[in-house]
């Protein structure tokens, strides 16, 4: 899930994760090397792999890094010299299509090189965001990428000023027709682009604006410590305790989170207010009408489709989350559950830690049962060390799969602790990874997938793994626990993310009228959480500051609805799969391989799905409701 602007070089990787957010340092010497060995054996999970970033660069001091930065600088200056101010006349020439195609290919090659540099800097920083040498490297590379981007900024802006008839005539040339999806996407941004000088100012000021506050958030959240009993823990293991079987530990962890968040509320409120205002300024200058319109444009999805999704999910709160949490409270022998018990393991759930080899086998077996090709791609993440799995202080929160750049390959980061949810996270991120590998053939400009489909492969991978485990589980209580766990994941993916989206909308809308205090941010948080969780969850003092640790709010405003979009879409897609004749897997892999070359509506057509149909979202939500029906019948 790494959307990016199609008009500028990629910056170092942002550490966003699927709704599995938390944070976690390895020694500076170890972090600086890309050839990290396997982590020391964990007591129950077994050896956990650390990624080998040498496929990008051998280390932050590698001469190849300096060489590629210099190459990128020179290529960007040469590109500007060769093409700036010439696109209109060059494209209008008799061989304008071939001429422009050559320019786009050069632009794409620069983008690929920048992607390699930026991805490496971001991934090393994700491994240890508090080491000063790594932080400096990350910041320096980011600045170099921004400086280089200023020489390319003219290209997309000038291309969008080329007359439609001239451009359409040029695209008759097969060489340029290849890039038609990218060019058409680019022209959708035309109404919102500014003149060249303003665009350059926005780009350069980002380093001291939103990029700086993104970095401040990362370093602050990774550096926080939470006192749980006699231990001082980072955020990742502290949040993990909210899933501990011991209720006293869950409560202690929740109170530790609340206390530390409270002590840091001024910093997080400042970051949130600054970024919301920064976005408001940008939206106002560009002419976006709604606070989320820039995200919808980036996602290539219509506002009314997202509005319909949000309305459908909010209307379904009572039959989904409210009903499930009432059921869970009953299983615990209570009328209401404290908020720290929301993700507590069920009393009848298995307590064994799932070792890494077992997790690997579960996911790959499920993938292979669907498609051997999909399993073969996923297996490379293990054999070629494209995964970083251990929990370490200073390591980035949660989990992600970063596509890097088409000339390389993706890398997966997660914080594996042997929970069933960790297995599902592995299945989720490998779904992203397979998608990114398949789409890479489209090249740096057209491999990235809009968020409307970016979460499809990941959620589908989870569903395959869940269905395989459920089919193999014969014990009635364990089947009930598996089913309940899946419902909880779906509620976290759909209900929780739409509540997050509602929180963001309220914050960004209210920010237009002035700063929001930490207290006011907490009030909005409690309002949307209360609505989504329902009466069976008791929201106690301290929970009002839990908005502070969600990285999506910082790195990717309004990203969160993509999870609900993906989950509901996959529910409908999986129903087609269960009833399909031969050939579904091939059609599915073709959809993933399309990357960003087709609109989501075109990609869903072979499956008979239409997200613009008002009933579409209800169909996806009914799958979750049906699982809750099944749980209620079990007692």
MARMARLUM-660965 format. One record per residue (C-alpha): residue in three letters; x, y, z. Coordinates in nm, 3 decimals. Layout:
(ala; (X; Y; Z)) ...
This chain:
(unk; (0.000; 0.000; 0.000)) (unk; (0.221; 0.268; -0.119)) (unk; (0.044; 0.513; -0.338)) (unk; (0.250; 0.801; -0.465)) (unk; (0.230; 1.109; -0.675)) (unk; (0.265; 1.050; -1.044)) (unk; (0.427; 1.391; -1.084)) (unk; (0.734; 1.370; -0.862)) (unk; (1.004; 1.131; -0.751)) (unk; (0.930; 0.894; -0.470)) (unk; (1.036; 0.989; -0.122)) (unk; (1.172; 0.738; 0.131)) (unk; (0.918; 0.474; 0.228)) (unk; (0.647; 0.580; 0.467)) (unk; (0.587; 0.335; 0.746)) (unk; (0.215; 0.283; 0.728)) (unk; (0.057; -0.047; 0.821)) (unk; (-0.268; -0.232; 0.799)) (unk; (-0.487; -0.162; 1.102)) (unk; (-0.231; -0.339; 1.313)) (unk; (-0.056; -0.040; 1.456)) (unk; (0.205; -0.032; 1.727)) (unk; (0.579; 0.052; 1.744)) (unk; (0.893; -0.091; 1.838)) (unk; (1.577; -0.062; 1.814)) (unk; (1.838; -0.271; 1.710)) (unk; (2.201; -0.181; 1.757)) (unk; (2.327; 0.095; 1.533)) (unk; (2.602; -0.121; 1.390)) (unk; (2.362; -0.397; 1.299)) (unk; (2.105; -0.162; 1.150)) (unk; (2.359; -0.002; 0.922)) (unk; (2.425; -0.329; 0.746)) (unk; (2.187; -0.467; 0.488)) (unk; (2.317; -0.819; 0.539)) (unk; (2.155; -0.885; 0.873)) (unk; (2.155; -1.252; 0.979)) (unk; (1.861; -1.437; 1.121)) (unk; (1.755; -1.304; 1.458)) (unk; (1.843; -1.508; 1.765)) (unk; (1.586; -1.781; 1.826)) (unk; (1.280; -1.662; 2.014)) (unk; (1.167; -1.896; 2.288)) (unk; (0.840; -1.997; 2.123)) (unk; (0.824; -1.851; 1.774)) (unk; (1.151; -2.005; 1.653)) (unk; (1.404; -1.817; 1.444)) (unk; (1.257; -1.506; 1.290)) (unk; (1.404; -1.374; 0.964)) (unk; (1.547; -1.028; 0.916)) (unk; (1.542; -0.889; 0.566)) (unk; (1.848; -0.868; 0.345)) (unk; (1.843; -0.519; 0.195)) (unk; (2.162; -0.585; -0.004)) (unk; (1.945; -0.638; -0.313)) (unk; (1.908; -0.258; -0.298)) (unk; (2.237; -0.146; -0.137)) (unk; (2.494; -0.312; 0.088)) (unk; (2.479; -0.038; 0.353)) (unk; (2.413; 0.330; 0.412)) (unk; (2.783; 0.405; 0.346)) (unk; (2.799; 0.193; 0.028)) (unk; (2.972; 0.376; -0.260)) (unk; (2.684; 0.271; -0.487)) (unk; (2.448; 0.497; -0.288)) (unk; (2.665; 0.804; -0.352)) (unk; (2.711; 0.699; -0.715)) (unk; (2.336; 0.659; -0.777)) (unk; (2.254; 0.987; -0.605)) (unk; (2.501; 1.163; -0.836)) (unk; (2.362; 0.980; -1.139)) (unk; (2.009; 1.077; -1.045)) (unk; (2.107; 1.442; -1.002)) (unk; (2.281; 1.450; -1.341)) (unk; (1.997; 1.266; -1.517)) (unk; (1.737; 1.504; -1.376)) (unk; (1.929; 1.814; -1.488)) (unk; (1.987; 1.665; -1.833)) (unk; (1.620; 1.573; -1.864)) (unk; (1.514; 1.927; -1.780)) (unk; (1.763; 2.069; -2.030)) (unk; (1.641; 1.841; -2.308)) (unk; (1.266; 1.876; -2.263)) (unk; (1.159; 2.179; -2.061)) (unk; (0.952; 2.418; -2.271)) (unk; (0.955; 2.179; -2.567)) (unk; (0.673; 1.930; -2.500)) (unk; (0.400; 2.110; -2.693)) (unk; (0.602; 2.158; -3.011)) (unk; (0.780; 1.822; -2.985)) (unk; (0.451; 1.632; -2.943)) (unk; (0.292; 1.819; -3.235)) (unk; (0.563; 1.704; -3.476)) (unk; (0.503; 1.428; -3.729)) (unk; (0.684; 1.175; -3.509)) (unk; (0.557; 1.339; -3.190)) (unk; (0.436; 1.010; -3.043)) (unk; (0.778; 0.844; -3.068)) (unk; (0.952; 1.160; -2.947)) (unk; (0.730; 1.190; -2.638)) (unk; (0.751; 0.815; -2.567)) (unk; (1.130; 0.846; -2.549)) (unk; (1.091; 1.130; -2.298)) (unk; (0.849; 0.929; -2.084)) (unk; (1.086; 0.630; -2.086)) (unk; (1.369; 0.851; -1.960)) (unk; (1.140; 0.994; -1.693)) (unk; (1.041; 0.642; -1.590)) (unk; (1.404; 0.528; -1.565)) (unk; (1.483; 0.819; -1.334)) (unk; (1.175; 0.733; -1.128)) (unk; (1.293; 0.373; -1.094)) (unk; (1.638; 0.480; -0.973)) (unk; (1.487; 0.727; -0.729)) (unk; (1.255; 0.452; -0.608)) (unk; (1.552; 0.231; -0.530)) (unk; (1.725; 0.506; -0.332)) (unk; (1.415; 0.624; -0.149)) (unk; (1.296; 0.273; -0.069)) (unk; (1.632; 0.173; 0.075)) (unk; (1.649; 0.482; 0.295)) (unk; (1.294; 0.426; 0.415)) (unk; (1.340; 0.055; 0.485)) (unk; (1.664; 0.103; 0.681)) (unk; (1.486; 0.376; 0.881)) (unk; (1.192; 0.143; 0.940)) (unk; (1.434; -0.108; 1.091)) (unk; (1.564; 0.149; 1.338)) (unk; (1.405; 0.493; 1.344)) (unk; (1.595; 0.618; 1.649)) (unk; (1.957; 0.559; 1.544)) (unk; (2.108; 0.904; 1.470)) (unk; (2.322; 0.789; 1.176)) (unk; (2.026; 0.620; 1.010)) (unk; (1.800; 0.918; 1.077)) (unk; (2.056; 1.149; 0.915)) (unk; (2.086; 0.917; 0.614)) (unk; (1.708; 0.902; 0.579)) (unk; (1.680; 1.281; 0.598)) (unk; (1.969; 1.343; 0.359)) (unk; (1.833; 1.106; 0.094)) (unk; (1.490; 1.262; 0.128)) (unk; (1.637; 1.606; 0.071)) (unk; (1.834; 1.488; -0.233)) (unk; (1.522; 1.332; -0.384)) (unk; (1.328; 1.652; -0.330)) (unk; (1.603; 1.863; -0.483)) (unk; (1.622; 1.633; -0.785)) (unk; (1.243; 1.640; -0.823)) (unk; (1.247; 2.013; -0.882)) (unk; (1.413; 1.948; -1.220)) (unk; (1.138; 1.704; -1.320)) (unk; (0.842; 1.897; -1.190)) (unk; (0.786; 2.073; -1.521)) (unk; (0.725; 1.747; -1.709)) (unk; (0.383; 1.646; -1.581)) (unk; (0.268; 2.009; -1.561)) (unk; (0.376; 2.085; -1.916)) (unk; (0.241; 1.755; -2.046)) (unk; (-0.099; 1.843; -1.907)) (unk; (-0.095; 2.168; -2.103)) (unk; (-0.055; 1.989; -2.436)) (unk; (-0.374; 2.017; -2.641)) (unk; (-0.602; 1.711; -2.622)) (unk; (-0.616; 1.664; -2.999)) (unk; (-0.238; 1.681; -3.035)) (unk; (-0.185; 1.433; -2.752)) (unk; (-0.450; 1.192; -2.881)) (unk; (-0.286; 1.201; -3.224)) (unk; (0.055; 1.133; -3.069)) (unk; (-0.083; 0.835; -2.877)) (unk; (-0.156; 0.661; -3.206)) (unk; (0.213; 0.571; -3.198)) (unk; (0.240; 0.229; -3.027)) (unk; (0.539; 0.346; -2.822)) (unk; (0.334; 0.621; -2.655)) (unk; (0.010; 0.421; -2.648)) (unk; (0.183; 0.193; -2.398)) (unk; (0.178; 0.483; -2.152)) (unk; (-0.185; 0.581; -2.218)) (unk; (-0.310; 0.471; -1.870)) (unk; (-0.043; 0.685; -1.700)) (unk; (-0.109; 0.984; -1.922)) (unk; (-0.487; 0.959; -1.873)) (unk; (-0.442; 0.937; -1.496)) (unk; (-0.211; 1.235; -1.509)) (unk; (-0.467; 1.445; -1.695)) (unk; (-0.726; 1.382; -1.424)) (unk; (-0.503; 1.595; -1.201)) (unk; (-0.498; 1.882; -1.450)) (unk; (-0.777; 2.087; -1.284)) (unk; (-0.585; 2.088; -0.954)) (unk; (-0.233; 2.169; -1.071)) (unk; (-0.075; 2.507; -1.007)) (unk; (0.180; 2.701; -1.209)) (unk; (0.535; 2.572; -1.216)) (unk; (0.681; 2.808; -0.956)) (unk; (0.409; 2.733; -0.703)) (unk; (0.444; 2.359; -0.758)) (unk; (0.818; 2.391; -0.701)) (unk; (0.759; 2.588; -0.382)) (unk; (0.512; 2.327; -0.252)) (unk; (0.761; 2.052; -0.329)) (unk; (1.062; 2.217; -0.165)) (unk; (0.872; 2.342; 0.140)) (unk; (0.746; 1.987; 0.208)) (unk; (1.086; 1.909; 0.363)) (unk; (1.028; 2.163; 0.638)) (unk; (0.652; 2.108; 0.639)) (unk; (0.457; 1.784; 0.634)) (unk; (0.761; 1.560; 0.573)) (unk; (0.932; 1.701; 0.882)) (unk; (0.622; 1.645; 1.095)) (unk; (0.587; 1.290; 0.958)) (unk; (0.943; 1.225; 1.070)) (unk; (0.880; 1.385; 1.408)) (unk; (0.583; 1.152; 1.459)) (unk; (0.789; 0.843; 1.366)) (unk; (1.075; 0.930; 1.597)) (unk; (0.846; 1.030; 1.884)) (unk; (0.625; 0.721; 1.871)) (unk; (0.927; 0.489; 1.843)) (unk; (1.098; 0.659; 2.137)) (unk; (0.802; 0.639; 2.377)) (unk; (0.825; 0.398; 2.669)) (unk; (0.536; 0.258; 2.868)) (unk; (0.572; 0.137; 3.226)) (unk; (0.386; -0.193; 3.259)) (unk; (0.454; -0.340; 3.600)) (unk; (0.829; -0.324; 3.652)) (unk; (0.908; -0.309; 3.278)) (unk; (0.960; -0.014; 3.044)) (unk; (0.824; -0.127; 2.708)) (unk; (0.813; 0.022; 2.358)) (unk; (0.470; 0.065; 2.201)) (unk; (0.471; -0.261; 1.998)) (unk; (0.496; -0.504; 2.293)) (unk; (0.270; -0.278; 2.501)) (unk; (-0.009; -0.290; 2.245)) (unk; (0.048; -0.663; 2.211)) (unk; (-0.040; -0.701; 2.579)) (unk; (-0.394; -0.587; 2.494)) (unk; (-0.429; -0.934; 2.340)) (unk; (-0.283; -1.112; 2.644)) (unk; (-0.489; -1.383; 2.810)) (unk; (-0.435; -1.224; 3.153)) (unk; (-0.697; -0.952; 3.208)) (unk; (-0.479; -0.776; 3.464)) (unk; (-0.201; -0.743; 3.206)) (unk; (-0.445; -0.603; 2.950)) (unk; (-0.565; -0.343; 3.198)) (unk; (-0.212; -0.254; 3.306)) (unk; (-0.100; -0.211; 2.944)) (unk; (-0.404; 0.004; 2.862)) (unk; (-0.340; 0.230; 3.159)) (unk; (0.031; 0.257; 3.069)) (unk; (-0.061; 0.358; 2.714)) (unk; (-0.308; 0.616; 2.844)) (unk; (-0.055; 0.763; 3.090)) (unk; (0.227; 0.802; 2.836)) (unk; (-0.008; 0.935; 2.567)) (unk; (-0.139; 1.191; 2.815)) (unk; (0.216; 1.304; 2.895)) (unk; (0.284; 1.357; 2.524)) (unk; (-0.054; 1.496; 2.414)) (unk; (0.078; 1.844; 2.335)) (unk; (0.330; 1.705; 2.087)) (unk; (0.077; 1.481; 1.912)) (unk; (-0.185; 1.756; 1.906)) (unk; (0.068; 1.992; 1.747)) (unk; (0.162; 1.735; 1.484)) (unk; (-0.204; 1.664; 1.404)) (unk; (-0.303; 2.032; 1.388)) (unk; (-0.004; 2.124; 1.174)) (unk; (-0.060; 1.848; 0.921)) (unk; (-0.434; 1.915; 0.900)) (unk; (-0.366; 2.285; 0.838)) (unk; (-0.095; 2.203; 0.586)) (unk; (-0.342; 1.985; 0.396)) (unk; (-0.611; 2.254; 0.416)) (unk; (-0.374; 2.508; 0.262)) (unk; (-0.280; 2.270; -0.017)) (unk; (-0.643; 2.173; -0.085)) (unk; (-0.752; 2.537; -0.093)) (unk; (-0.482; 2.641; -0.338)) (unk; (-0.554; 2.343; -0.563)) (unk; (-0.930; 2.384; -0.554)) (unk; (-1.040; 2.062; -0.384)) (unk; (-1.390; 2.104; -0.242)) (unk; (-1.405; 1.827; 0.017)) (unk; (-1.140; 1.739; 0.276)) (unk; (-1.102; 1.389; 0.127)) (unk; (-1.126; 1.476; -0.244)) (unk; (-0.749; 1.472; -0.299)) (unk; (-0.737; 1.116; -0.162)) (unk; (-1.029; 1.011; -0.383)) (unk; (-0.847; 1.152; -0.687)) (unk; (-0.530; 0.969; -0.587)) (unk; (-0.732; 0.651; -0.547)) (unk; (-0.917; 0.702; -0.877)) (unk; (-1.247; 0.649; -0.700)) (unk; (-1.558; 0.863; -0.710)) (unk; (-1.660; 1.050; -0.396)) (unk; (-2.015; 0.911; -0.415)) (unk; (-1.881; 0.552; -0.413)) (unk; (-1.686; 0.618; -0.091)) (unk; (-1.983; 0.803; 0.062)) (unk; (-2.204; 0.503; -0.015)) (unk; (-1.951; 0.268; 0.148)) (unk; (-1.929; 0.484; 0.460)) (unk; (-2.306; 0.517; 0.489)) (unk; (-2.356; 0.143; 0.446)) (unk; (-2.098; 0.055; 0.713)) (unk; (-2.225; 0.310; 0.965)) (unk; (-2.580; 0.186; 0.915)) (unk; (-2.454; -0.168; 0.978)) (unk; (-2.281; -0.090; 1.310)) (unk; (-2.572; -0.235; 1.515)) (unk; (-2.580; -0.567; 1.329)) (unk; (-2.202; -0.597; 1.318)) (unk; (-1.982; -0.457; 1.595)) (unk; (-2.260; -0.383; 1.848)) (unk; (-2.396; -0.735; 1.817)) (unk; (-2.058; -0.907; 1.815)) (unk; (-1.922; -0.726; 2.121)) (unk; (-2.242; -0.805; 2.313)) (unk; (-2.181; -1.170; 2.223)) (unk; (-1.817; -1.149; 2.331)) (unk; (-1.914; -0.990; 2.664)) (unk; (-2.148; -1.283; 2.724)) (unk; (-1.864; -1.529; 2.658)) (unk; (-1.667; -1.350; 2.930)) (unk; (-1.965; -1.364; 3.166)) (unk; (-2.013; -0.986; 3.162)) (unk; (-2.270; -0.737; 3.043)) (unk; (-2.002; -0.498; 2.918)) (unk; (-1.634; -0.527; 2.831)) (unk; (-1.376; -0.263; 2.919)) (unk; (-1.217; -0.116; 2.607)) (unk; (-0.893; -0.299; 2.682)) (unk; (-1.079; -0.630; 2.654)) (unk; (-1.203; -0.558; 2.300)) (unk; (-0.934; -0.776; 2.139)) (unk; (-0.886; -1.012; 2.434)) (unk; (-0.839; -1.378; 2.340)) (unk; (-1.159; -1.576; 2.382)) (unk; (-1.181; -1.795; 2.693)) (unk; (-1.213; -2.106; 2.477)) (unk; (-0.941; -2.013; 2.224)) (unk; (-0.620; -2.216; 2.196)) (unk; (-0.332; -2.063; 2.392)) (unk; (-0.038; -2.208; 2.200)) (unk; (0.214; -1.977; 2.039)) (unk; (0.234; -2.038; 1.666)) (unk; (0.594; -2.089; 1.560)) (unk; (0.729; -1.912; 1.253)) (unk; (0.771; -2.236; 1.049)) (unk; (0.407; -2.323; 1.118)) (unk; (0.289; -1.976; 1.021)) (unk; (0.485; -1.998; 0.698)) (unk; (0.339; -2.337; 0.619)) (unk; (-0.019; -2.229; 0.697)) (unk; (-0.004; -1.934; 0.460)) (unk; (0.183; -2.102; 0.176)) (unk; (-0.044; -2.408; 0.190)) (unk; (-0.351; -2.186; 0.168)) (unk; (-0.201; -1.990; -0.121)) (unk; (-0.099; -2.308; -0.304)) (unk; (-0.448; -2.451; -0.271)) (unk; (-0.573; -2.150; -0.465)) (unk; (-0.289; -2.105; -0.714)) (unk; (0.056; -2.269; -0.731)) (unk; (0.187; -1.958; -0.908)) (unk; (0.073; -1.737; -0.621)) (unk; (0.238; -1.967; -0.365)) (unk; (0.564; -1.977; -0.564)) (unk; (0.584; -1.597; -0.562)) (unk; (0.501; -1.580; -0.190)) (unk; (0.763; -1.845; -0.109)) (unk; (1.039; -1.621; -0.245)) (unk; (0.978; -1.378; 0.042)) (unk; (1.097; -1.654; 0.277)) (unk; (1.374; -1.813; 0.072)) (unk; (1.525; -1.485; -0.050)) (unk; (1.488; -1.303; 0.285)) (unk; (1.245; -1.034; 0.181)) (unk; (1.079; -1.037; 0.527)) (unk; (1.178; -0.869; 0.853)) (unk; (0.978; -1.035; 1.130)) (unk; (1.122; -0.985; 1.484)) (unk; (1.008; -0.725; 1.734)) (unk; (1.289; -0.479; 1.809)) (unk; (1.297; -0.153; 2.003)) (unk; (1.302; 0.133; 1.753)) (unk; (1.152; -0.074; 1.473)) (unk; (0.859; 0.073; 1.280)) (unk; (0.504; -0.003; 1.395)) (unk; (0.282; -0.280; 1.268)) (unk; (0.330; -0.428; 0.925)) (unk; (0.367; -0.329; 0.563)) (unk; (0.475; -0.457; 0.224)) (unk; (0.678; -0.196; 0.039)) (unk; (0.694; -0.243; -0.340)) (unk; (1.029; -0.058; -0.369)) (unk; (1.071; -0.031; -0.746)) (unk; (1.007; -0.262; -1.044)) (unk; (1.377; -0.327; -1.105)) (unk; (1.402; -0.472; -0.753)) (unk; (1.132; -0.647; -0.547)) (unk; (0.905; -0.583; -0.246)) (unk; (1.001; -0.617; 0.120)) (unk; (0.766; -0.711; 0.404)) (unk; (0.800; -0.576; 0.757)) (unk; (0.603; -0.720; 1.047)) (unk; (0.635; -0.768; 1.423)) (unk; (0.570; -1.140; 1.467)) (unk; (0.481; -1.264; 1.817)) (unk; (0.313; -1.595; 1.746)) (unk; (-0.051; -1.490; 1.779)) (unk; (-0.319; -1.615; 1.536)) (unk; (-0.357; -1.252; 1.427)) (unk; (0.013; -1.247; 1.337)) (unk; (-0.046; -1.538; 1.099)) (unk; (-0.325; -1.339; 0.936)) (unk; (-0.095; -1.036; 0.917)) (unk; (0.161; -1.253; 0.737)) (unk; (-0.107; -1.371; 0.494)) (unk; (-0.218; -1.009; 0.447)) (unk; (0.125; -0.864; 0.373)) (unk; (0.223; -1.151; 0.144)) (unk; (-0.096; -1.078; -0.050)) (unk; (0.038; -0.725; -0.102)) (unk; (0.378; -0.869; -0.193)) (unk; (0.240; -1.105; -0.458)) (unk; (0.036; -0.819; -0.601)) (unk; (0.342; -0.594; -0.617)) (unk; (0.558; -0.863; -0.783)) (unk; (0.292; -0.932; -1.048)) (unk; (0.231; -0.562; -1.120)) (unk; (0.602; -0.474; -1.147)) (unk; (0.608; -0.567; -1.517)) (unk; (0.408; -0.250; -1.588)) (unk; (0.708; -0.035; -1.499)) (unk; (0.765; 0.235; -1.242)) (unk; (0.488; 0.461; -1.368)) (unk; (0.207; 0.207; -1.398)) (unk; (0.289; -0.063; -1.144)) (unk; (0.142; 0.124; -0.842)) (unk; (-0.218; 0.028; -0.772)) (unk; (-0.479; 0.280; -0.656)) (unk; (-0.600; 0.217; -0.302)) (unk; (-0.938; 0.105; -0.433)) (unk; (-0.768; -0.223; -0.523)) (unk; (-0.447; -0.204; -0.319)) (unk; (-0.602; -0.390; -0.025)) (unk; (-0.781; -0.651; -0.238)) (unk; (-0.495; -0.899; -0.270)) (unk; (-0.398; -0.865; 0.096)) (unk; (-0.748; -0.921; 0.230)) (unk; (-0.805; -1.205; -0.019)) (unk; (-0.485; -1.370; 0.108)) (unk; (-0.619; -1.347; 0.461)) (unk; (-0.950; -1.500; 0.354)) (unk; (-0.778; -1.792; 0.180)) (unk; (-0.571; -1.863; 0.492)) (unk; (-0.870; -1.835; 0.724)) (unk; (-1.087; -2.067; 0.513)) (unk; (-0.808; -2.325; 0.495)) (unk; (-0.759; -2.321; 0.874)) (unk; (-1.133; -2.338; 0.937)) (unk; (-1.172; -2.640; 0.708)) (unk; (-0.891; -2.821; 0.889)) (unk; (-1.024; -2.751; 1.239)) (unk; (-1.256; -3.023; 1.367)) (unk; (-1.289; -2.923; 1.735)) (unk; (-1.614; -2.729; 1.775)) (unk; (-1.477; -2.478; 2.028)) (unk; (-1.168; -2.411; 1.820)) (unk; (-1.384; -2.359; 1.511)) (unk; (-1.586; -2.111; 1.713)) (unk; (-1.268; -1.934; 1.822)) (unk; (-1.138; -1.921; 1.463)) (unk; (-1.467; -1.784; 1.335)) (unk; (-1.482; -1.525; 1.613)) (unk; (-1.124; -1.422; 1.542)) (unk; (-1.207; -1.368; 1.177)) (unk; (-1.513; -1.162; 1.268)) (unk; (-1.298; -0.948; 1.497)) (unk; (-1.045; -0.894; 1.218)) (unk; (-1.322; -0.798; 0.978)) (unk; (-1.472; -0.558; 1.231)) (unk; (-1.125; -0.406; 1.280)) (unk; (-1.086; -0.382; 0.903)) (unk; (-1.430; -0.246; 0.819)) (unk; (-1.603; -0.090; 1.120)) (unk; (-1.292; 0.043; 1.293)) (unk; (-1.147; 0.189; 0.974)) (unk; (-1.469; 0.370; 0.884)) (unk; (-1.475; 0.509; 1.240)) (unk; (-1.116; 0.624; 1.178)) (unk; (-1.231; 0.788; 0.853)) (unk; (-1.515; 0.961; 1.039)) (unk; (-1.263; 1.087; 1.297)) (unk; (-1.037; 1.226; 1.025)) (unk; (-1.324; 1.396; 0.847)) (unk; (-1.434; 1.564; 1.169)) (unk; (-1.080; 1.675; 1.259)) (unk; (-0.994; 1.814; 0.917)) (unk; (-1.331; 1.987; 0.883)) (unk; (-1.311; 2.149; 1.227)) (unk; (-0.946; 2.246; 1.179)) (unk; (-1.055; 2.492; 0.910)) (unk; (-1.194; 2.708; 1.191)) (unk; (-0.891; 2.698; 1.419)) (unk; (-0.667; 2.466; 1.620)) (unk; (-0.809; 2.172; 1.808)) (unk; (-0.685; 2.112; 2.160)) (unk; (-0.586; 1.762; 2.266)) (unk; (-0.904; 1.760; 2.473)) (unk; (-1.118; 1.839; 2.169)) (unk; (-0.940; 1.575; 1.961)) (unk; (-1.017; 1.329; 2.239)) (unk; (-1.385; 1.428; 2.239)) (unk; (-1.414; 1.361; 1.866)) (unk; (-1.232; 1.029; 1.910)) (unk; (-1.465; 0.916; 2.189)) (unk; (-1.768; 1.016; 1.984)) (unk; (-1.681; 0.811; 1.676)) (unk; (-1.551; 0.519; 1.883)) (unk; (-1.862; 0.512; 2.098)) (unk; (-2.081; 0.507; 1.788)) (unk; (-1.886; 0.226; 1.625)) (unk; (-1.815; 0.003; 1.926)) (unk; (-2.164; 0.016; 2.072)) (unk; (-2.303; -0.022; 2.426)) (unk; (-2.126; -0.350; 2.507)) (unk; (-1.784; -0.180; 2.516)) (unk; (-1.722; 0.037; 2.821)) (unk; (-1.500; 0.331; 2.730)) (unk; (-1.308; 0.430; 3.042)) (unk; (-1.093; 0.733; 3.120)) (unk; (-0.764; 0.727; 2.928)) (unk; (-0.905; 0.600; 2.600)) (unk; (-0.962; 0.956; 2.477)) (unk; (-0.597; 0.980; 2.368)) (unk; (-0.573; 0.656; 2.171)) (unk; (-0.598; 0.849; 1.845)) (unk; (-0.234; 0.950; 1.893)) (unk; (-0.062; 0.633; 1.773)) (unk; (-0.244; 0.572; 1.442)) (unk; (0.019; 0.638; 1.171)) (unk; (-0.231; 0.657; 0.884)) (unk; (-0.363; 0.987; 1.020)) (unk; (-0.010; 1.125; 0.985)) (unk; (0.140; 0.956; 0.680)) (unk; (-0.166; 0.902; 0.461)) (unk; (-0.472; 1.116; 0.545)) (unk; (-0.798; 0.937; 0.462)) (unk; (-0.615; 0.619; 0.360)) (unk; (-0.815; 0.414; 0.606)) (unk; (-1.135; 0.369; 0.404)) (unk; (-0.933; 0.157; 0.160)) (unk; (-0.937; -0.126; 0.415)) (unk; (-1.316; -0.128; 0.436)) (unk; (-1.334; -0.096; 0.057)) (unk; (-1.099; -0.392; 0.019)) (unk; (-1.269; -0.613; 0.279)) (unk; (-1.620; -0.565; 0.141)) (unk; (-1.494; -0.610; -0.213)) (unk; (-1.311; -0.931; -0.120)) (unk; (-1.621; -1.071; 0.050)) (unk; (-1.806; -1.029; -0.279)) (unk; (-1.508; -1.156; -0.480)) (unk; (-1.471; -1.463; -0.259)) (unk; (-1.840; -1.546; -0.310)) (unk; (-1.775; -1.540; -0.686)) (unk; (-1.473; -1.768; -0.632)) (unk; (-1.673; -2.023; -0.432)) (unk; (-1.934; -2.044; -0.707)) (unk; (-1.699; -2.009; -1.005)) (unk; (-1.609; -2.268; -1.262)) (unk; (-1.248; -2.320; -1.366)) (unk; (-1.041; -2.015; -1.446)) (unk; (-1.110; -1.789; -1.148)) (unk; (-0.752; -1.798; -1.021)) (unk; (-0.619; -1.700; -1.364)) (unk; (-0.864; -1.408; -1.389)) (unk; (-0.773; -1.301; -1.036)) (unk; (-0.396; -1.303; -1.105)) (unk; (-0.457; -1.113; -1.429)) (unk; (-0.639; -0.848; -1.225)) (unk; (-0.342; -0.814; -0.990)) (unk; (-0.093; -0.809; -1.276)) (unk; (-0.274; -0.510; -1.430)) (unk; (-0.134; -0.285; -1.155)) (unk; (-0.239; 0.073; -1.222)) (unk; (-0.314; 0.028; -1.591)) (unk; (-0.692; -0.006; -1.551)) (unk; (-0.970; 0.157; -1.347)) (unk; (-1.104; -0.059; -1.066)) (unk; (-1.446; -0.082; -1.236)) (unk; (-1.284; -0.231; -1.548)) (unk; (-1.087; -0.482; -1.342)) (unk; (-1.396; -0.599; -1.152)) (unk; (-1.610; -0.642; -1.462)) (unk; (-1.488; -0.998; -1.545)) (unk; (-1.617; -1.102; -1.201)) (unk; (-1.961; -0.942; -1.248)) (unk; (-1.899; -0.690; -0.968)) (unk; (-1.995; -0.321; -0.971)) (unk; (-1.897; -0.103; -0.673)) (unk; (-2.127; 0.173; -0.798)) (unk; (-2.430; -0.047; -0.734)) (unk; (-2.583; 0.072; -0.402)) (unk; (-2.644; -0.291; -0.304)) (unk; (-2.279; -0.386; -0.357)) (unk; (-2.161; -0.282; -0.011)) (unk; (-2.457; -0.443; 0.164)) (unk; (-2.359; -0.773; 0.004)) (unk; (-2.009; -0.754; 0.145)) (unk; (-2.132; -0.653; 0.491)) (unk; (-2.388; -0.935; 0.495)) (unk; (-2.100; -1.186; 0.487)) (unk; (-1.978; -1.050; 0.823)) (unk; (-2.332; -1.045; 0.961)) (unk; (-2.376; -1.406; 0.849)) (unk; (-2.067; -1.513; 1.043)) (unk; (-2.206; -1.342; 1.355)) (unk; (-2.534; -1.528; 1.298)) (unk; (-2.334; -1.851; 1.297)) (unk; (-2.156; -1.756; 1.621)) (unk; (-2.485; -1.672; 1.791)) (unk; (-2.620; -2.013; 1.691)) (unk; (-2.317; -2.178; 1.853)) (unk; (-2.408; -2.015; 2.184)) 
